[in-house]
């Protein structure tokens, strides 16, 4: 169990003490993939979907940024941090799936991967919420960390 950073010597949940860590610039990018059924895809005009609730993609981008800022309140052992930046993008890939990327950055003693993951996840959930009147066959099929820099080691998924 010593491999898990959020467990103390007794095996109990604990917040990681980052007091002795060095401040570094850290970035993380997370991605969620959303599969839209044909009845939703046919509503795509230009680079967005307009519903009675408004712009789907713009609302999802704002929701993703807001969620990333609240990660410390949502994930019990995450440190509450003030992000330097958070960007959410939404694009349609060759398979006609939405690719939602959330990139967050901070100069701090702790990483920002969870903020990027929460941002991408909530943006995907917002797309579902805004399009569920058109179909309940929307699938959020993949959420993963794509890259991170800073801290002990960098990571990049190909």
Residue frames as qw, qx, qy, qz and C-alpha x, y, z in Angstrom:
[[0.000, 0.884, 0.467, 0.000, 0.00, 0.00, 0.00],
 [0.391, -0.615, 0.059, 0.682, 3.00, 2.32, 0.26],
 [0.332, 0.173, 0.545, 0.750, 2.69, 2.98, -3.49],
 [0.050, -0.779, -0.543, -0.309, -0.54, 4.91, -2.92],
 [0.268, 0.288, -0.213, 0.895, 0.22, 8.54, -2.10],
 [0.406, -0.461, -0.054, -0.787, -3.15, 9.23, -0.46],
 [0.843, -0.409, -0.345, -0.063, -2.77, 6.63, 2.29],
 [0.214, -0.801, 0.476, -0.294, -0.87, 7.21, 5.53],
 [0.132, 0.403, -0.892, 0.155, 1.27, 4.61, 7.33],
 [0.411, 0.060, 0.778, -0.472, -1.87, 3.12, 8.90],
 [0.145, 0.248, 0.862, 0.417, -3.58, 2.72, 5.52],
 [0.110, 0.736, 0.546, -0.385, -6.03, 5.55, 6.16],
 [0.392, 0.751, 0.316, 0.428, -6.96, 8.21, 3.62],
 [0.411, -0.666, -0.059, 0.619, -4.76, 11.29, 3.89],
 [0.394, 0.919, -0.005, -0.012, -4.03, 14.43, 1.93],
 [0.803, 0.193, -0.080, 0.559, -0.47, 14.45, 0.58],
 [0.346, -0.838, -0.017, 0.422, 1.77, 16.89, 2.45],
 [0.651, 0.607, 0.138, 0.434, 3.30, 19.07, -0.27],
 [0.307, -0.943, 0.020, 0.129, 4.99, 21.46, 2.18],
 [0.540, -0.553, 0.457, 0.441, 8.53, 20.37, 1.35],
 [0.676, 0.431, 0.488, 0.345, 8.02, 20.15, -2.44],
 [0.258, -0.250, 0.235, 0.903, 9.54, 22.66, -4.83],
 [0.440, 0.694, 0.258, -0.508, 7.35, 25.12, -6.69],
 [0.300, -0.107, 0.699, 0.640, 7.43, 24.33, -10.42],
 [0.494, 0.296, -0.179, -0.798, 5.38, 25.24, -13.46],
 [0.334, 0.081, 0.939, -0.029, 2.96, 22.38, -14.10],
 [0.516, 0.222, -0.271, -0.781, 0.57, 21.68, -16.95],
 [0.368, 0.084, 0.924, -0.060, -1.85, 18.86, -17.69],
 [0.479, 0.171, -0.378, -0.774, -4.10, 18.00, -20.60],
 [0.408, 0.125, 0.875, -0.229, -7.00, 15.57, -20.27],
 [0.319, 0.092, -0.571, -0.751, -9.34, 14.35, -22.98],
 [0.526, 0.238, 0.710, -0.403, -12.91, 13.06, -23.01],
 [0.091, 0.018, -0.749, -0.656, -14.43, 11.48, -26.11],
 [0.493, 0.315, 0.504, -0.635, -18.17, 11.82, -26.68],
 [0.107, 0.126, 0.855, 0.491, -19.95, 9.69, -29.29],
 [0.406, 0.309, 0.196, -0.837, -23.00, 11.44, -30.68],
 [0.509, 0.335, 0.791, 0.058, -25.74, 9.45, -32.42],
 [0.274, 0.317, 0.548, 0.724, -26.87, 10.53, -35.91],
 [0.110, -0.821, -0.520, -0.211, -29.90, 12.49, -34.63],
 [0.387, -0.821, -0.042, 0.417, -27.57, 14.71, -32.61],
 [0.494, -0.201, 0.431, 0.728, -24.84, 14.94, -35.26],
 [0.260, 0.565, 0.587, 0.519, -27.37, 16.18, -37.81],
 [0.182, -0.938, -0.291, 0.055, -27.96, 19.22, -35.58],
 [0.557, -0.445, 0.174, 0.679, -24.29, 20.19, -35.88],
 [0.442, 0.845, 0.207, 0.218, -23.99, 23.37, -37.94],
 [0.184, 0.856, -0.361, 0.321, -20.60, 24.91, -38.43],
 [0.435, 0.272, -0.738, 0.438, -18.65, 24.17, -35.29],
 [0.207, -0.067, 0.630, -0.745, -21.46, 24.00, -32.72],
 [0.198, -0.445, -0.848, -0.206, -24.92, 22.69, -31.91],
 [0.217, -0.203, 0.159, -0.942, -27.62, 25.20, -31.03],
 [0.252, -0.408, -0.877, 0.033, -30.44, 24.08, -28.74],
 [0.294, -0.812, -0.349, -0.363, -33.24, 25.81, -26.86],
 [0.670, -0.659, -0.115, 0.323, -30.75, 25.97, -23.98],
 [0.013, 0.924, -0.290, -0.250, -28.20, 27.79, -26.19],
 [0.513, 0.640, -0.571, -0.024, -24.81, 26.94, -27.66],
 [0.965, -0.242, -0.104, 0.006, -23.85, 23.40, -26.63],
 [0.782, 0.211, -0.229, 0.540, -20.11, 23.74, -27.12],
 [0.084, 0.601, -0.231, 0.760, -19.74, 27.18, -25.58],
 [0.686, -0.566, 0.078, -0.450, -21.76, 26.10, -22.55],
 [0.971, -0.120, -0.133, 0.160, -19.67, 22.92, -22.22],
 [0.552, 0.431, -0.269, 0.661, -16.44, 24.95, -22.42],
 [0.230, -0.626, 0.231, -0.709, -17.58, 27.29, -19.66],
 [0.872, -0.406, -0.003, -0.273, -18.78, 24.35, -17.53],
 [0.899, 0.111, -0.242, 0.349, -15.44, 22.58, -17.96],
 [0.296, 0.506, -0.314, 0.747, -13.49, 25.64, -16.84],
 [0.507, -0.574, 0.151, -0.625, -15.80, 26.21, -13.87],
 [0.960, -0.247, -0.107, -0.084, -15.51, 22.56, -12.82],
 [0.736, 0.283, -0.331, 0.519, -11.71, 22.57, -13.08],
 [0.003, -0.574, 0.303, -0.761, -11.66, 25.56, -10.72],
 [0.684, -0.441, 0.186, -0.551, -13.77, 23.59, -8.19],
 [0.754, 0.179, -0.632, 0.020, -11.80, 20.33, -8.29],
 [0.195, 0.242, -0.720, 0.621, -10.50, 20.72, -4.73],
 [0.508, -0.084, 0.360, -0.778, -14.11, 20.89, -3.54],
 [0.847, 0.153, -0.203, -0.467, -15.23, 17.85, -5.56],
 [0.812, 0.184, -0.528, 0.168, -12.37, 15.36, -5.11],
 [0.668, -0.728, -0.149, -0.031, -11.87, 14.81, -1.37],
 [0.747, -0.463, 0.110, 0.464, -8.07, 14.58, -1.18],
 [0.521, 0.555, 0.173, 0.625, -7.17, 17.13, -3.88],
 [0.329, -0.352, -0.218, 0.848, -5.49, 20.30, -2.74],
 [0.237, 0.895, 0.362, -0.112, -7.47, 23.47, -3.33],
 [0.511, -0.185, 0.281, 0.791, -5.37, 25.38, -5.83],
 [0.297, 0.806, 0.106, -0.501, -5.65, 28.53, -7.87],
 [0.758, 0.306, 0.427, 0.388, -5.04, 27.75, -11.53],
 [0.190, -0.448, 0.261, 0.834, -2.96, 30.04, -13.70],
 [0.397, 0.297, -0.429, -0.755, -4.90, 29.04, -16.81],
 [0.503, 0.177, 0.837, -0.124, -7.53, 26.62, -18.10],
 [0.370, 0.358, -0.420, -0.747, -8.52, 26.09, -21.71],
 [0.604, 0.198, 0.757, -0.150, -11.19, 23.73, -23.04],
 [0.284, 0.363, -0.523, -0.717, -11.51, 22.90, -26.74],
 [0.690, 0.243, 0.634, -0.251, -14.11, 20.81, -28.55],
 [0.263, 0.475, -0.588, -0.600, -13.54, 19.35, -32.01],
 [0.917, 0.197, 0.179, -0.298, -15.11, 16.68, -34.20],
 [0.346, -0.469, 0.750, 0.315, -12.65, 13.93, -35.18],
 [0.283, 0.252, -0.735, -0.562, -12.58, 11.69, -38.28],
 [0.137, -0.212, -0.967, 0.032, -14.84, 9.13, -36.55],
 [0.307, -0.560, -0.352, -0.684, -17.49, 11.84, -36.00],
 [0.609, -0.534, -0.505, 0.297, -16.80, 11.87, -32.24],
 [0.101, -0.948, 0.071, -0.294, -16.40, 14.96, -30.10],
 [0.720, 0.026, -0.369, 0.588, -12.90, 15.33, -28.72],
 [0.301, -0.921, -0.065, -0.240, -12.92, 17.51, -25.62],
 [0.679, 0.140, -0.362, 0.623, -9.50, 18.63, -24.38],
 [0.370, -0.919, -0.072, -0.114, -8.93, 20.49, -21.14],
 [0.664, 0.257, -0.303, 0.633, -5.49, 21.96, -20.51],
 [0.435, -0.890, -0.109, -0.086, -4.77, 23.51, -17.13],
 [0.619, 0.355, -0.350, 0.608, -1.61, 25.09, -15.75],
 [0.515, -0.851, -0.054, -0.084, -0.26, 26.34, -12.44],
 [0.413, 0.511, -0.561, 0.504, 2.99, 27.29, -10.79],
 [0.689, -0.544, 0.153, -0.454, 2.79, 25.41, -7.51],
 [0.223, -0.461, 0.840, -0.182, 3.96, 22.54, -5.30],
 [0.557, 0.152, 0.795, -0.185, 1.27, 20.13, -6.50],
 [0.175, 0.064, 0.763, 0.619, 0.09, 18.89, -9.87],
 [0.406, 0.303, 0.082, -0.858, -2.93, 19.89, -11.89],
 [0.113, 0.008, -0.919, -0.379, -3.90, 16.60, -13.54],
 [0.053, 0.457, 0.848, -0.263, -7.14, 16.24, -11.59],
 [0.202, 0.603, 0.153, -0.756, -8.26, 19.74, -12.59],
 [0.242, 0.338, -0.622, -0.664, -7.76, 18.87, -16.27],
 [0.104, -0.143, -0.978, -0.115, -9.58, 15.54, -15.85],
 [0.108, 0.552, 0.662, -0.496, -12.51, 17.14, -14.02],
 [0.208, 0.543, -0.119, -0.805, -12.71, 19.92, -16.62],
 [0.235, 0.175, -0.785, -0.546, -12.84, 17.49, -19.56],
 [0.059, -0.274, -0.954, 0.107, -15.33, 15.24, -17.76],
 [0.149, 0.588, 0.508, -0.612, -17.76, 17.99, -16.84],
 [0.249, 0.437, -0.360, -0.785, -17.57, 19.48, -20.34],
 [0.206, -0.003, -0.914, -0.349, -18.54, 16.03, -21.70],
 [0.014, -0.433, -0.839, 0.330, -21.38, 15.72, -19.19],
 [0.189, 0.541, 0.156, -0.805, -22.61, 19.16, -20.20],
 [0.273, 0.214, -0.659, -0.668, -22.77, 18.09, -23.86],
 [0.159, -0.243, -0.956, -0.033, -24.85, 15.10, -22.73],
 [0.042, 0.508, 0.601, -0.616, -27.14, 17.28, -20.64],
 [0.233, 0.501, -0.078, -0.830, -27.76, 19.77, -23.42],
 [0.375, 0.254, -0.675, -0.582, -28.35, 17.12, -26.11],
 [0.157, 0.051, 0.961, -0.223, -30.27, 14.45, -24.15],
 [0.532, 0.448, 0.341, -0.632, -33.59, 15.76, -25.45],
 [0.536, 0.535, -0.459, -0.464, -32.43, 14.68, -28.92],
 [0.832, 0.131, -0.537, -0.049, -31.18, 11.23, -27.87],
 [0.669, -0.641, 0.339, -0.164, -30.19, 9.19, -24.82],
 [0.961, 0.155, 0.067, 0.221, -27.73, 7.20, -26.95],
 [0.193, 0.868, -0.367, 0.274, -24.92, 9.70, -26.34],
 [0.925, -0.236, -0.168, 0.247, -21.86, 7.88, -24.99],
 [0.086, -0.886, 0.441, -0.113, -18.99, 9.37, -23.01],
 [0.980, 0.093, -0.176, 0.018, -16.55, 6.61, -23.81],
 [0.787, 0.080, -0.209, 0.575, -13.12, 7.73, -22.77],
 [0.157, -0.960, 0.114, -0.200, -11.59, 10.18, -20.31],
 [0.889, -0.151, -0.065, 0.427, -7.86, 10.08, -19.78],
 [0.276, -0.830, 0.220, 0.433, -4.78, 12.11, -19.02],
 [0.762, 0.628, 0.042, 0.152, -2.99, 12.93, -22.26],
 [0.580, 0.430, -0.271, 0.636, 0.03, 14.84, -20.97],
 [0.473, -0.872, -0.113, 0.059, 1.55, 16.47, -17.92],
 [0.552, 0.494, -0.300, 0.601, 4.67, 18.50, -17.24],
 [0.197, -0.658, 0.369, -0.627, 6.34, 19.59, -14.02],
 [0.835, -0.414, 0.221, -0.287, 6.71, 17.74, -10.77],
 [0.679, -0.396, 0.601, 0.147, 8.68, 14.48, -10.53],
 [0.373, -0.051, 0.762, 0.527, 8.31, 13.44, -14.16],
 [0.419, 0.344, -0.209, -0.814, 6.68, 14.49, -17.39],
 [0.486, 0.204, 0.850, -0.027, 4.19, 12.28, -19.23],
 [0.408, 0.406, -0.279, -0.769, 2.83, 12.29, -22.77],
 [0.677, 0.222, 0.693, -0.107, 0.39, 9.78, -24.28],
 [0.030, -0.252, 0.632, 0.733, 0.80, 9.16, -27.99]]
